[in-house]
Amino acid sequence: MTRVVSVTLPNEMGKRLLELAPEGSSVFIRGDQGLIGWGEAWRFEAKGANRIEQLAAAWREYVSTIDIEDAVDLPGTGPVAFGTIAFADDSTSSSALVMPKVVIGRRDERYWITAVDGAAIPAVSEWSETSKLQLAPGELAREDFSRLVDYAVSLIRRGDLEKVVLARDLIGSLPEKFDLRPTLDRLNQRFPSCWVYSVDGLFGASPELLVRVSHSQVSARVLAGTAARGTDPSVDLAIAKALAESHKNLAEHEFAVQSLVNALEPFCDHVDADTEPFSLQLPNLWHLASDVHGVLKSSKSVLDLASALHPTAAVAGTPRDKAVELIAELEPFDRGRYAGPVGWIGADGDGEWVIALRGAQISGNKLTAFAGCGVVAESEGDAELTETDLKFQPILGALG
């Protein structure tokens, strides 16, 4: 029988959490809180429309066979699996859950280590910096993206749907022995309010919490509506104010919030959402944001909720089925795991999953980054293209 033991580590370790990560680690952190994992004790992959349900079922079955000793008893202790899920039902990319051999975690001022069958974390090598990576347009050229946005707007104005989220791609080649840790560290330093993730080759810094479950408490954060930051403080505040009063962005945001609330309601005794969105400040962007909370009325896991929520209106559109169909029709690529859920789940089914945004996928020596924007009746192709430029900035900056 597999044995998993979690014990407390000394608080005075003298290092940030990410500095404790061996090369090739799984990472899910926000600021200096979260989890890093090394090695692979168990893995399960799935594809198709029921991929999330299959992952959830496989995890439930597996953890029922584990001998668990958890002397810490915090969210993220005991057996933990990191996961990443493909956006589309027909994606060629697999969805995966991976339980590391060793996990180091931090919550508030408490550190712990979880080991599978007595595994030890290897010595942490020095980080290896590489020269700045250059990314080039991928399968969807800039001018073609603008054209697709304008075409989608014509369908929305005709009444075919209310909103669709379209994305474009950038591609690049990685040098040999590429060390991802400096890139993750730059994302973590520059975007401390975002969730920095690295799971099975997918990495980035997401500002959008898809769903968190902790002791039956459910929470999520919706982002929809974007504006570039201003360099002058007074201009910057004016931009935030204009975003908060923009009919286009408020309508886009309301679609996303209502979609999430509707999806959560069957699982919760009650669901509360912010009555009005707030302006979320990131280093390069303003977002309209709303927090949503609920209380579970059954023993569903965080993956069960992720299955019901994905894809949200914030990354697909409204109505969801029509938006997903239009994405498949217009985008010339497989999104893979971009805009899919990425996060972790514990033995009790609790966990934390964000939407895989502001990131890229590594496959061999190839790197593919994606950025998208919500298209509604008032959208305009060139303006949405500019928004994707802004959303590429975090990953482009972190890579160099």
LINTA-V410446 format. One record per pair of residues at least 12 apart in sequence whose ideal C-beta (glycine too) atoms are under 10 Angstrom apart, sorted by the first residue. I is the first residue (numbers start at 1). J is the second residue. If there is no record, write none. Layout:
# LINTA-V410446
I_J + I_J
This chain:
# LINTA-V410446
1_65 + 1_66 + 1_67 + 1_117 + 2_41 + 2_42 + 2_62 + 2_63 + 2_65 + 2_66 + 2_67 + 2_68 + 2_79 + 2_99 + 2_116 + 2_117 + 3_66 + 3_67 + 3_68 + 3_69 + 3_115 + 3_116 + 3_117 + 3_118 + 4_41 + 4_63 + 4_66 + 4_67 + 4_68 + 4_69 + 4_70 + 4_77 + 4_78 + 4_79 + 4_80 + 4_99 + 4_101 + 4_103 + 4_114 + 4_115 + 4_116 + 4_117 + 4_119 + 4_347 + 5_67 + 5_68 + 5_69 + 5_70 + 5_71 + 5_72 + 5_77 + 5_78 + 5_113 + 5_114 + 5_115 + 5_116 + 5_117 + 5_118 + 5_119 + 6_68 + 6_69 + 6_70 + 6_71 + 6_72 + 6_73 + 6_74 + 6_76 + 6_77 + 6_78 + 6_79 + 6_80 + 6_103 + 6_105 + 6_112 + 6_113 + 6_114 + 6_115 + 7_69 + 7_70 + 7_71 + 7_72 + 7_77 + 7_112 + 7_113 + 7_114 + 7_115 + 8_71 + 8_72 + 8_74 + 8_77 + 8_110 + 8_111 + 8_112 + 8_113 + 9_72 + 9_104 + 9_105 + 9_106 + 9_110 + 9_111 + 9_112 + 9_113 + 10_111 + 11_106 + 11_108 + 11_109 + 11_110 + 11_111 + 12_109 + 12_111 + 13_104 + 13_106 + 13_111 + 15_32 + 15_111 + 15_124 + 16_29 + 16_31 + 16_32 + 16_106 + 16_185 + 16_188 + 16_189 + 17_29 + 17_31 + 17_32 + 17_33 + 17_34 + 17_35 + 17_36 + 17_104 + 17_105 + 17_106 + 17_111 + 17_188 + 18_32 + 18_34 + 18_36 + 18_127 + 18_181 + 18_182 + 18_184 + 18_185 + 18_187 + 18_188 + 18_189 + 18_196 + 18_198 + 19_32 + 19_36 + 19_124 + 19_127 + 19_181 + 19_185 + 20_36 + 20_38 + 20_104 + 20_106 + 20_111 + 20_113 + 20_121 + 20_124 + 21_36 + 21_37 + 21_38 + 21_104 + 21_121 + 21_124 + 21_127 + 21_180 + 21_181 + 21_184 + 21_185 + 21_198 + 22_36 + 22_37 + 22_38 + 22_39 + 22_102 + 22_104 + 22_121 + 22_122 + 22_123 + 22_124 + 22_125 + 22_181 + 23_38 + 23_122 + 23_124 + 23_125 + 23_126 + 23_127 + 23_128 + 23_177 + 23_178 + 23_179 + 23_180 + 23_181 + 24_38 + 24_39 + 24_40 + 24_122 + 24_179 + 24_180 + 24_181 + 24_198 + 25_37 + 25_38 + 25_39 + 25_82 + 25_100 + 25_102 + 25_103 + 25_104 + 25_121 + 25_124 + 25_180 + 25_181 + 25_184 + 25_198 + 25_199 + 26_38 + 26_39 + 26_40 + 26_80 + 26_81 + 26_82 + 26_83 + 26_84 + 26_98 + 26_99 + 26_100 + 26_103 + 26_197 + 26_198 + 26_199 + 26_200 + 26_203 + 26_344 + 27_82 + 27_180 + 27_181 + 27_184 + 27_187 + 27_188 + 27_195 + 27_196 + 27_197 + 27_198 + 27_199 + 27_203 + 28_76 + 28_80 + 28_82 + 28_83 + 28_105 + 28_195 + 28_196 + 28_197 + 28_198 + 28_199 + 28_342 + 28_343 + 28_344 + 28_351 + 28_352 + 28_353 + 28_354 + 29_105 + 29_106 + 29_184 + 29_187 + 29_188 + 29_192 + 29_194 + 29_195 + 29_196 + 29_197 + 29_198 + 29_205 + 30_188 + 30_191 + 30_192 + 30_193 + 30_194 + 30_195 + 30_196 + 30_197 + 30_205 + 30_206 + 30_209 + 30_352 + 30_354 + 31_106 + 31_188 + 31_189 + 31_191 + 31_192 + 31_193 + 31_194 + 31_195 + 31_196 + 32_106 + 32_188 + 32_192 + 33_76 + 33_105 + 33_106 + 33_107 + 33_108 + 33_109 + 34_76 + 34_104 + 34_105 + 34_106 + 34_107 + 34_188 + 34_195 + 34_196 + 34_197 + 34_344 + 34_352 + 35_75 + 35_76 + 35_77 + 35_80 + 35_82 + 35_100 + 35_103 + 35_104 + 35_105 + 35_106 + 35_107 + 35_112 + 35_114 + 35_343 + 35_344 + 35_346 + 35_352 + 36_82 + 36_100 + 36_102 + 36_103 + 36_104 + 36_105 + 36_106 + 36_121 + 36_184 + 36_198 + 37_80 + 37_81 + 37_82 + 37_98 + 37_99 + 37_100 + 37_101 + 37_102 + 37_103 + 37_104 + 37_105 + 37_114 + 37_121 + 37_198 + 37_199 + 37_344 + 38_100 + 38_101 + 38_102 + 38_103 + 38_104 + 38_119 + 38_120 + 38_121 + 38_122 + 38_124 + 39_98 + 39_99 + 39_100 + 39_101 + 39_102 + 39_103 + 39_115 + 39_116 + 39_119 + 39_120 + 39_121 + 39_122 + 40_98 + 40_99 + 40_100 + 40_101 + 40_116 + 40_200 + 41_66 + 41_79 + 41_81 + 41_98 + 41_99 + 41_100 + 41_101 + 41_102 + 41_115 + 41_116 + 41_117 + 41_119 + 42_58 + 42_59 + 42_62 + 42_63 + 42_66 + 42_79 + 42_81 + 42_97 + 42_98 + 42_99 + 42_100 + 42_101 + 42_116 + 43_58 + 43_81 + 43_96 + 43_97 + 43_98 + 43_99 + 43_200 + 44_57 + 44_58 + 44_59 + 44_61 + 44_62 + 44_81 + 44_83 + 44_94 + 44_95 + 44_96 + 44_97 + 44_98 + 44_99 + 45_58 + 45_93 + 45_94 + 45_95 + 45_96 + 45_97 + 45_98 + 45_200 + 46_58 + 46_85 + 46_86 + 46_94 + 46_95 + 46_96 + 46_97 + 47_86 + 47_89 + 47_90 + 47_91 + 47_92 + 47_93 + 47_94 + 47_95 + 48_86 + 48_89 + 48_90 + 48_91 + 48_94 + 48_95 + 49_88 + 49_89 + 49_90 + 50_89 + 50_307 + 51_85 + 51_86 + 51_89 + 51_91 + 51_94 + 51_95 + 51_96 + 51_307 + 51_340 + 52_83 + 52_85 + 52_86 + 52_95 + 52_303 + 52_304 + 52_305 + 52_306 + 52_307 + 52_308 + 52_309 + 52_310 + 52_340 + 52_341 + 53_303 + 53_304 + 53_307 + 54_95 + 54_97 + 54_303 + 54_307 + 55_81 + 55_83 + 55_85 + 55_95 + 55_96 + 55_97 + 55_301 + 55_303 + 55_306 + 55_307 + 55_341 + 55_345 + 56_83 + 56_97 + 56_300 + 56_301 + 56_302 + 56_303 + 56_304 + 56_305 + 56_306 + 56_307 + 56_345 + 56_349 + 57_301 + 57_303 + 57_304 + 58_81 + 58_97 + 59_79 + 59_81 + 59_83 + 59_97 + 59_99 + 59_301 + 59_303 + 59_345 + 59_346 + 59_347 + 59_349 + 59_351 + 60_301 + 60_303 + 60_304 + 60_345 + 60_347 + 60_349 + 62_79 + 62_81 + 62_97 + 62_99 + 62_347 + 63_78 + 63_79 + 63_80 + 63_81 + 63_99 + 63_345 + 63_346 + 63_347 + 63_348 + 63_349 + 64_347 + 66_78 + 66_79 + 66_99 + 66_116 + 66_347 + 67_117 + 68_114 + 68_347 + 68_348 + 69_114 + 70_112 + 70_114 + 70_346 + 70_347 + 71_112 + 72_105 + 72_107 + 72_110 + 72_111 + 72_112 + 72_113 + 72_114 + 73_112 + 74_105 + 74_106 + 74_107 + 74_108 + 74_110 + 74_112 + 74_346 + 75_105 + 75_107 + 75_212 + 75_213 + 75_214 + 75_215 + 75_344 + 75_346 + 75_348 + 75_350 + 75_351 + 75_352 + 76_103 + 76_105 + 76_106 + 76_107 + 76_112 + 76_114 + 76_214 + 76_344 + 76_346 + 76_350 + 76_351 + 76_352 + 77_103 + 77_105 + 77_107 + 77_110 + 77_112 + 77_113 + 77_114 + 77_346 + 77_347 + 78_103 + 78_112 + 78_114 + 78_346 + 78_347 + 78_348 + 79_99 + 79_100 + 79_103 + 79_114 + 79_116 + 79_345 + 79_346 + 79_347 + 79_348 + 80_98 + 80_99 + 80_100 + 80_103 + 80_105 + 80_114 + 80_344 + 80_345 + 80_346 + 80_347 + 80_351 + 81_96 + 81_97 + 81_98 + 81_99 + 81_100 + 81_103 + 81_199 + 81_303 + 81_343 + 81_344 + 81_345 + 81_346 + 81_347 + 81_351 + 82_96 + 82_97 + 82_98 + 82_99 + 82_100 + 82_103 + 82_197 + 82_198 + 82_199 + 82_200 + 82_342 + 82_343 + 82_344 + 82_345 + 82_351 + 83_95 + 83_96 + 83_97 + 83_98 + 83_99 + 83_199 + 83_200 + 83_302 + 83_303 + 83_306 + 83_340 + 83_341 + 83_342 + 83_343 + 83_344 + 83_345 + 83_351 + 83_353 + 84_96 + 84_97 + 84_98 + 84_197 + 84_198 + 84_199 + 84_200 + 84_201 + 84_202 + 84_203 + 84_336 + 84_337 + 84_340 + 84_341 + 84_342 + 84_343 + 84_353 + 84_356 + 84_361 + 85_97 + 85_199 + 85_202 + 85_210 + 85_303 + 85_306 + 85_307 + 85_310 + 85_337 + 85_340 + 85_341 + 85_342 + 85_343 + 85_353 + 85_356 + 86_310 + 86_334 + 86_335 + 86_336 + 86_337 + 86_338 + 86_339 + 86_340 + 86_341 + 86_356 + 87_167 + 87_310 + 87_311 + 87_315 + 87_316 + 87_324 + 87_327 + 87_334 + 87_335 + 87_336 + 87_337 + 87_338 + 87_339 + 87_340 + 87_341 + 87_355 + 87_356 + 87_370 + 88_311 + 88_316 + 88_324 + 88_327 + 88_328 + 88_331 + 88_334 + 88_335 + 88_336 + 88_337 + 88_338 + 88_339 + 88_340 + 89_311 + 89_324 + 89_328 + 90_328 + 90_334 + 91_334 + 91_335 + 91_336 + 91_337 + 91_338 + 91_340 + 92_334 + 92_336 + 93_200 + 93_201 + 93_202 + 93_334 + 93_335 + 93_336 + 93_337 + 93_338 + 93_340 + 93_361 + 93_363 + 94_200 + 94_336 + 94_337 + 95_200 + 95_337 + 95_340 + 95_341 + 96_199 + 96_200 + 96_201 + 96_202 + 96_337 + 97_199 + 97_200 + 97_303 + 97_344 + 97_345 + 98_199 + 98_200 + 98_344 + 99_114 + 99_116 + 99_344 + 99_345 + 99_347 + 100_114 + 100_115 + 100_116 + 100_119 + 100_121 + 101_114 + 101_115 + 101_116 + 101_117 + 101_118 + 101_119 + 101_120 + 101_121 + 101_122 + 102_114 + 102_115 + 102_116 + 102_118 + 102_119 + 102_120 + 102_121 + 102_122 + 103_115 + 103_116 + 103_121 + 103_344 + 104_121 + 105_344 + 124_181 + 125_179 + 125_181 + 126_179 + 126_181 + 127_179 + 127_180 + 127_181 + 127_182 + 127_183 + 127_184 + 127_185 + 128_175 + 128_177 + 128_178 + 128_179 + 128_180 + 128_181 + 128_182 + 129_179 + 129_181 + 129_182 + 129_183 + 129_400 + 130_174 + 130_175 + 130_176 + 130_177 + 130_178 + 130_179 + 130_180 + 130_182 + 130_183 + 130_399 + 130_400 + 131_175 + 131_400 + 132_396 + 132_397 + 132_399 + 132_400 + 133_172 + 133_173 + 133_174 + 133_175 + 133_178 + 133_183 + 133_360 + 133_367 + 133_395 + 133_396 + 133_398 + 133_399 + 133_400 + 134_170 + 134_172 + 134_173 + 134_396 + 134_399 + 134_400 + 135_169 + 135_170 + 135_171 + 135_172 + 135_173 + 135_360 + 135_367 + 135_368 + 135_369 + 135_392 + 135_395 + 135_396 + 135_399 + 135_400 + 136_170 + 136_171 + 136_172 + 136_173 + 137_168 + 137_169 + 137_170 + 137_171 + 138_168 + 138_169 + 138_170 + 138_171 + 138_172 + 138_332 + 138_333 + 138_368 + 138_369 + 138_370 + 139_168 + 139_169 + 139_171 + 139_331 + 139_332 + 139_333 + 139_334 + 139_368 + 140_166 + 140_167 + 140_168 + 140_169 + 140_170 + 140_330 + 140_331 + 140_332 + 140_333 + 140_370 + 140_388 + 141_168 + 141_332 + 142_168 + 142_382 + 142_385 + 142_388 + 142_389 + 143_381 + 143_382 + 143_385 + 144_168 + 144_330 + 144_332 + 145_166 + 145_167 + 145_168 + 145_169 + 145_330 + 145_331 + 145_371 + 145_372 + 145_373 + 145_381 + 145_382 + 145_384 + 145_385 + 145_388 + 146_168 + 146_380 + 146_381 + 146_382 + 146_383 + 146_384 + 146_385 + 146_386 + 146_388 + 147_330 + 147_381 + 147_385 + 148_164 + 148_166 + 148_168 + 148_326 + 148_329 + 148_330 + 148_331 + 148_332 + 148_375 + 148_381 + 148_384 + 149_164 + 149_166 + 149_168 + 149_330 + 149_373 + 149_375 + 149_379 + 149_380 + 149_381 + 149_382 + 149_383 + 149_384 + 149_385 + 149_387 + 149_388 + 150_375 + 150_379 + 150_380 + 150_381 + 150_382 + 150_384 + 151_166 + 151_326 + 151_330 + 151_375 + 151_381 + 152_164 + 152_165 + 152_166 + 152_317 + 152_323 + 152_326 + 152_327 + 152_329 + 152_330 + 152_375 + 152_376 + 152_379 + 152_381 + 152_384 + 153_375 + 153_376 + 153_377 + 153_378 + 153_379 + 153_380 + 153_381 + 153_384 + 154_377 + 155_322 + 155_326 + 155_330 + 155_375 + 155_377 + 156_317 + 156_318 + 156_326 + 156_375 + 156_376 + 156_377 + 156_378 + 156_379 + 157_376 + 157_377 + 157_378 + 158_377 + 159_377 + 160_319 + 160_322 + 160_326 + 161_317 + 161_318 + 161_319 + 161_320 + 161_321 + 161_322 + 161_323 + 161_325 + 161_326 + 161_375 + 161_376 + 162_251 + 162_252 + 162_255 + 162_313 + 162_317 + 162_318 + 162_319 + 162_322 + 162_323 + 162_376 + 162_377 + 163_224 + 163_251 + 163_252 + 163_254 + 163_255 + 163_256 + 163_259 + 163_313 + 163_314 + 163_316 + 163_317 + 163_318 + 163_319 + 163_320 + 163_322 + 163_323 + 163_374 + 163_375 + 163_376 + 163_377 + 163_379 + 164_313 + 164_316 + 164_317 + 164_318 + 164_322 + 164_323 + 164_324 + 164_325 + 164_326 + 164_327 + 164_330 + 164_372 + 164_373 + 164_374 + 164_375 + 164_376 + 164_379 + 165_224 + 165_252 + 165_256 + 165_311 + 165_312 + 165_313 + 165_314 + 165_315 + 165_316 + 165_317 + 165_318 + 165_323 + 165_324 + 165_326 + 165_327 + 165_339 + 165_372 + 165_373 + 165_374 + 165_375 + 166_317 + 166_323 + 166_326 + 166_327 + 166_330 + 166_331 + 166_372 + 166_373 + 166_374 + 166_375 + 166_379 + 166_381 + 166_384 + 166_388 + 167_315 + 167_327 + 167_330 + 167_331 + 167_333 + 167_335 + 167_338 + 167_339 + 167_357 + 167_370 + 167_371 + 167_372 + 167_373 + 167_388 + 167_391 + 168_331 + 168_332 + 168_333 + 168_369 + 168_370 + 168_371 + 168_372 + 168_373 + 168_384 + 168_385 + 168_388 + 168_389 + 168_391 + 168_392 + 169_331 + 169_332 + 169_333 + 169_335 + 169_336 + 169_338 + 169_360 + 169_361 + 169_368 + 169_369 + 169_370 + 169_371 + 169_372 + 169_388 + 169_392 + 170_360 + 170_367 + 170_368 + 170_369 + 170_370 + 170_371 + 170_388 + 170_392 + 170_395 + 170_396 + 171_333 + 171_360 + 171_366 + 171_367 + 171_368 + 171_369 + 172_360 + 172_365 + 172_366 + 172_367 + 172_368 + 172_369 + 172_396 + 172_399 + 173_364 + 173_365 + 173_366 + 173_367 + 174_362 + 174_363 + 174_364 + 174_365 + 174_366 + 174_367 + 174_399 + 175_365 + 176_365 + 178_362 + 178_365 + 178_367 + 178_399 + 180_198 + 180_201 + 180_203 + 180_362 + 180_398 + 180_399 + 181_198 + 182_398 + 182_399 + 183_196 + 183_198 + 183_203 + 183_204 + 183_205 + 183_360 + 183_395 + 183_397 + 183_398 + 183_399 + 183_400 + 184_196 + 184_197 + 184_198 + 184_203 + 184_204 + 184_205 + 184_398 + 185_398 + 186_205 + 186_394 + 186_395 + 186_397 + 186_398 + 186_399 + 186_400 + 187_203 + 187_204 + 187_205 + 187_206 + 187_358 + 187_359 + 187_394 + 187_395 + 187_397 + 187_398 + 187_399 + 188_205 + 188_398 + 189_398 + 190_205 + 190_282 + 190_283 + 190_284 + 190_393 + 190_394 + 190_397 + 190_398 + 191_204 + 191_205 + 191_206 + 191_207 + 191_282 + 191_283 + 191_284 + 191_358 + 191_394 + 191_397 + 191_398 + 192_205 + 192_283 + 193_205 + 193_207 + 193_280 + 193_281 + 193_282 + 193_283 + 194_206 + 194_207 + 194_208 + 194_209 + 194_282 + 194_283 + 194_354 + 194_357 + 194_358 + 194_394 + 195_207 + 195_208 + 195_209 + 195_210 + 195_342 + 195_343 + 195_352 + 195_353 + 195_354 + 195_355 + 195_356 + 195_357 + 195_358 + 196_354 + 196_358 + 196_359 + 196_398 + 197_342 + 197_343 + 197_344 + 197_353 + 197_354 + 197_356 + 197_357 + 197_358 + 197_359 + 198_342 + 198_359 + 198_362 + 199_337 + 199_342 + 199_343 + 199_344 + 199_356 + 200_337 + 200_342 + 200_361 + 200_362 + 201_336 + 201_337 + 201_360 + 201_361 + 201_362 + 201_363 + 201_364 + 201_367 + 202_336 + 202_337 + 202_338 + 202_340 + 202_342 + 202_356 + 202_359 + 202_360 + 202_361 + 202_362 + 202_363 + 203_342 + 203_356 + 203_358 + 203_359 + 203_360 + 203_361 + 203_362 + 203_367 + 203_395 + 203_398 + 204_338 + 204_342 + 204_354 + 204_355 + 204_356 + 204_357 + 204_358 + 204_359 + 204_360 + 204_361 + 204_369 + 204_370 + 204_394 + 204_395 + 204_398 + 205_282 + 205_354 + 205_357 + 205_358 + 205_359 + 205_394 + 205_395 + 205_398 + 206_221 + 206_223 + 206_339 + 206_342 + 206_343 + 206_353 + 206_354 + 206_355 + 206_356 + 206_357 + 206_358 + 206_359 + 206_394 + 207_221 + 207_223 + 207_280 + 207_282 + 207_285 + 207_287 + 207_289 + 207_354 + 207_355 + 207_357 + 207_358 + 207_394 + 208_220 + 208_221 + 208_222 + 208_223 + 208_224 + 208_256 + 208_280 + 208_287 + 208_289 + 208_312 + 208_314 + 208_315 + 208_339 + 208_354 + 208_355 + 208_356 + 208_357 + 208_358 + 209_221 + 209_222 + 209_223 + 209_289 + 209_291 + 209_292 + 209_343 + 209_352 + 209_353 + 209_354 + 209_355 + 210_222 + 210_260 + 210_302 + 210_305 + 210_306 + 210_309 + 210_310 + 210_311 + 210_312 + 210_314 + 210_315 + 210_340 + 210_341 + 210_342 + 210_343 + 210_352 + 210_353 + 210_354 + 210_355 + 210_356 + 211_260 + 211_263 + 211_264 + 211_267 + 211_292 + 211_294 + 211_302 + 211_303 + 211_304 + 211_305 + 211_306 + 211_307 + 211_308 + 211_309 + 211_310 + 211_312 + 211_341 + 211_343 + 211_351 + 211_352 + 211_353 + 211_354 + 211_355 + 212_293 + 212_302 + 212_305 + 212_343 + 212_350 + 212_351 + 212_352 + 212_353 + 212_354 + 213_267 + 213_294 + 213_296 + 213_300 + 213_301 + 213_302 + 213_303 + 213_304 + 213_305 + 213_306 + 213_345 + 213_346 + 213_348 + 213_349 + 213_350 + 213_351 + 213_352 + 213_353 + 214_302 + 214_346 + 214_348 + 214_350 + 214_351 + 214_352 + 215_295 + 215_296 + 215_348 + 215_350 + 216_268 + 216_269 + 216_294 + 216_295 + 216_296 + 216_297 + 216_298 + 216_299 + 216_300 + 216_350 + 217_268 + 217_293 + 217_294 + 217_295 + 217_296 + 217_350 + 218_264 + 218_267 + 218_268 + 218_271 + 218_292 + 218_293 + 218_294 + 218_295 + 218_296 + 218_300 + 218_302 + 218_305 + 219_291 + 219_292 + 219_293 + 219_294 + 219_352 + 220_257 + 220_260 + 220_261 + 220_263 + 220_264 + 220_271 + 220_273 + 220_290 + 220_291 + 220_292 + 220_293 + 220_294 + 220_305 + 220_309 + 220_312 + 220_353 + 220_354 + 221_260 + 221_274 + 221_280 + 221_287 + 221_289 + 221_290 + 221_291 + 221_292 + 221_314 + 221_354 + 221_355 + 222_253 + 222_254 + 222_255 + 222_256 + 222_257 + 222_258 + 222_259 + 222_260 + 222_261 + 222_273 + 222_274 + 222_277 + 222_287 + 222_288 + 222_289 + 222_290 + 222_291 + 222_292 + 222_312 + 222_313 + 222_314 + 222_355 + 223_253 + 223_256 + 223_277 + 223_280 + 223_282 + 223_285 + 223_287 + 223_288 + 223_289 + 223_290 + 223_312 + 223_314 + 223_315 + 223_355 + 223_357 + 223_374 + 224_249 + 224_250 + 224_251 + 224_252 + 224_253 + 224_254 + 224_255 + 224_256 + 224_257 + 224_259 + 224_277 + 224_287 + 224_288 + 224_289 + 224_290 + 224_312 + 224_313 + 224_314 + 224_315 + 224_373 + 224_374 + 224_376 + 225_243 + 225_244 + 225_246 + 225_248 + 225_249 + 225_250 + 225_251 + 225_252 + 225_253 + 225_254 + 225_256 + 225_277 + 225_279 + 225_280 + 225_286 + 225_287 + 225_288 + 225_289 + 225_314 + 225_374 + 226_243 + 226_249 + 226_252 + 226_280 + 226_282 + 226_285 + 226_286 + 226_287 + 226_288 + 226_373 + 226_374 + 226_384 + 226_387 + 226_388 + 226_390 + 226_391 + 227_239 + 227_240 + 227_242 + 227_243 + 227_244 + 227_246 + 227_249 + 227_279 + 227_285 + 227_286 + 227_287 + 227_288 + 227_387 + 227_390 + 228_243 + 228_284 + 228_285 + 228_286 + 228_386 + 228_387 + 228_389 + 228_390 + 228_393 + 229_281 + 229_282 + 229_283 + 229_284 + 229_285 + 229_286 + 229_390 + 230_286 + 236_281 + 236_286 + 237_279 + 237_286 + 239_279 + 239_285 + 239_286 + 240_278 + 240_279 + 240_280 + 240_281 + 240_286 + 240_287 + 240_288 + 241_279 + 241_286 + 242_286 + 243_277 + 243_279 + 243_285 + 243_286 + 243_287 + 243_288 + 244_276 + 244_277 + 244_278 + 244_279 + 244_286 + 244_288 + 246_288 + 246_378 + 247_376 + 247_378 + 248_374 + 248_376 + 248_377 + 248_378 + 248_379 + 248_380 + 248_383 + 249_277 + 249_286 + 249_287 + 249_288 + 249_374 + 249_376 + 249_378 + 250_276 + 250_277 + 250_288 + 251_374 + 251_376 + 251_377 + 251_378 + 252_288 + 252_313 + 252_314 + 252_317 + 252_318 + 252_373 + 252_374 + 252_375 + 252_376 + 252_377 + 252_378 + 252_379 + 253_276 + 253_277 + 253_287 + 253_288 + 253_289 + 253_290 + 253_313 + 253_314 + 253_374 + 254_277 + 254_288 + 254_290 + 254_313 + 254_318 + 255_312 + 255_313 + 255_314 + 255_317 + 255_318 + 255_319 + 255_323 + 255_374 + 255_376 + 256_277 + 256_288 + 256_290 + 256_312 + 256_313 + 256_314 + 256_315 + 256_316 + 256_317 + 256_318 + 256_374 + 257_273 + 257_274 + 257_277 + 257_288 + 257_289 + 257_290 + 257_291 + 257_292 + 257_312 + 257_313 + 257_314 + 258_273 + 258_313 + 258_318 + 259_309 + 259_311 + 259_312 + 259_313 + 259_314 + 259_316 + 259_317 + 259_318 + 259_319 + 259_320 + 260_273 + 260_290 + 260_292 + 260_308 + 260_309 + 260_312 + 260_313 + 260_314 + 261_273 + 261_290 + 261_292 + 261_294 + 262_308 + 262_309 + 262_313 + 263_305 + 263_307 + 263_308 + 263_309 + 263_310 + 263_312 + 263_313 + 263_320 + 264_292 + 264_293 + 264_294 + 264_296 + 264_305 + 264_308 + 264_309 + 265_294 + 265_308 + 266_297 + 266_298 + 266_300 + 266_308 + 267_294 + 267_295 + 267_296 + 267_297 + 267_298 + 267_300 + 267_304 + 267_305 + 267_308 + 267_309 + 268_292 + 268_293 + 268_294 + 268_295 + 268_296 + 268_297 + 268_298 + 268_300 + 268_305 + 269_294 + 269_295 + 269_296 + 269_297 + 269_298 + 270_293 + 270_294 + 270_295 + 270_297 + 271_292 + 271_293 + 271_294 + 271_295 + 272_291 + 272_292 + 272_293 + 272_294 + 272_295 + 273_290 + 273_291 + 273_292 + 273_293 + 273_294 + 274_289 + 274_290 + 274_291 + 274_292 + 274_293 + 275_290 + 276_288 + 276_290 + 277_289 + 277_290 + 277_291 + 278_290 + 278_291 + 282_358 + 282_390 + 282_393 + 282_394 + 283_393 + 283_394 + 283_397 + 284_390 + 284_391 + 284_393 + 284_394 + 284_397 + 285_358 + 285_387 + 285_390 + 285_391 + 285_393 + 285_394 + 296_349 + 296_350 + 299_348 + 299_349 + 300_349 + 301_345 + 301_346 + 301_348 + 301_349 + 301_350 + 301_351 + 302_341 + 302_343 + 302_344 + 302_345 + 302_346 + 302_348 + 302_349 + 302_350 + 302_351 + 302_352 + 302_353 + 303_341 + 303_343 + 303_345 + 303_349 + 303_351 + 303_353 + 304_349 + 305_341 + 305_349 + 305_351 + 305_353 + 306_340 + 306_341 + 306_342 + 306_343 + 306_345 + 306_351 + 306_353 + 306_355 + 307_341 + 309_341 + 309_353 + 309_355 + 310_339 + 310_340 + 310_341 + 310_353 + 310_355 + 311_323 + 311_324 + 311_327 + 311_335 + 311_339 + 311_340 + 311_341 + 311_355 + 312_339 + 312_341 + 312_355 + 313_374 + 314_339 + 314_355 + 314_357 + 314_372 + 314_374 + 315_327 + 315_335 + 315_338 + 315_339 + 315_340 + 315_355 + 315_356 + 315_357 + 315_372 + 315_374 + 316_339 + 316_372 + 316_374 + 317_374 + 317_375 + 317_376 + 318_374 + 318_376 + 323_374 + 323_375 + 326_375 + 327_339 + 327_372 + 330_375 + 331_370 + 331_372 + 333_368 + 333_370 + 334_368 + 335_356 + 335_361 + 335_368 + 335_370 + 335_372 + 336_356 + 336_361 + 336_363 + 336_368 + 336_370 + 337_356 + 337_359 + 337_361 + 337_370 + 338_355 + 338_356 + 338_357 + 338_359 + 338_360 + 338_361 + 338_368 + 338_369 + 338_370 + 338_371 + 338_372 + 339_355 + 339_356 + 339_357 + 339_359 + 339_370 + 339_372 + 340_353 + 340_355 + 340_356 + 340_357 + 341_353 + 341_354 + 341_355 + 341_356 + 342_354 + 342_355 + 342_356 + 342_357 + 342_359 + 343_355 + 343_356 + 356_370 + 357_370 + 357_371 + 357_372 + 357_391 + 357_394 + 357_395 + 358_370 + 358_371 + 358_391 + 358_392 + 358_393 + 358_394 + 358_395 + 358_398 + 359_371 + 359_394 + 359_395 + 359_398 + 360_392 + 360_395 + 360_396 + 360_398 + 360_399 + 367_395 + 367_399 + 369_391 + 369_392 + 369_394 + 369_395 + 369_396 + 369_399 + 370_388 + 370_391 + 370_392 + 370_395 + 371_387 + 371_388 + 371_389 + 371_390 + 371_391 + 371_392 + 371_393 + 371_394 + 371_395 + 371_396 + 372_384 + 372_387 + 372_388 + 372_391 + 373_385 + 373_386 + 373_387 + 373_388 + 373_390 + 373_391 + 374_387
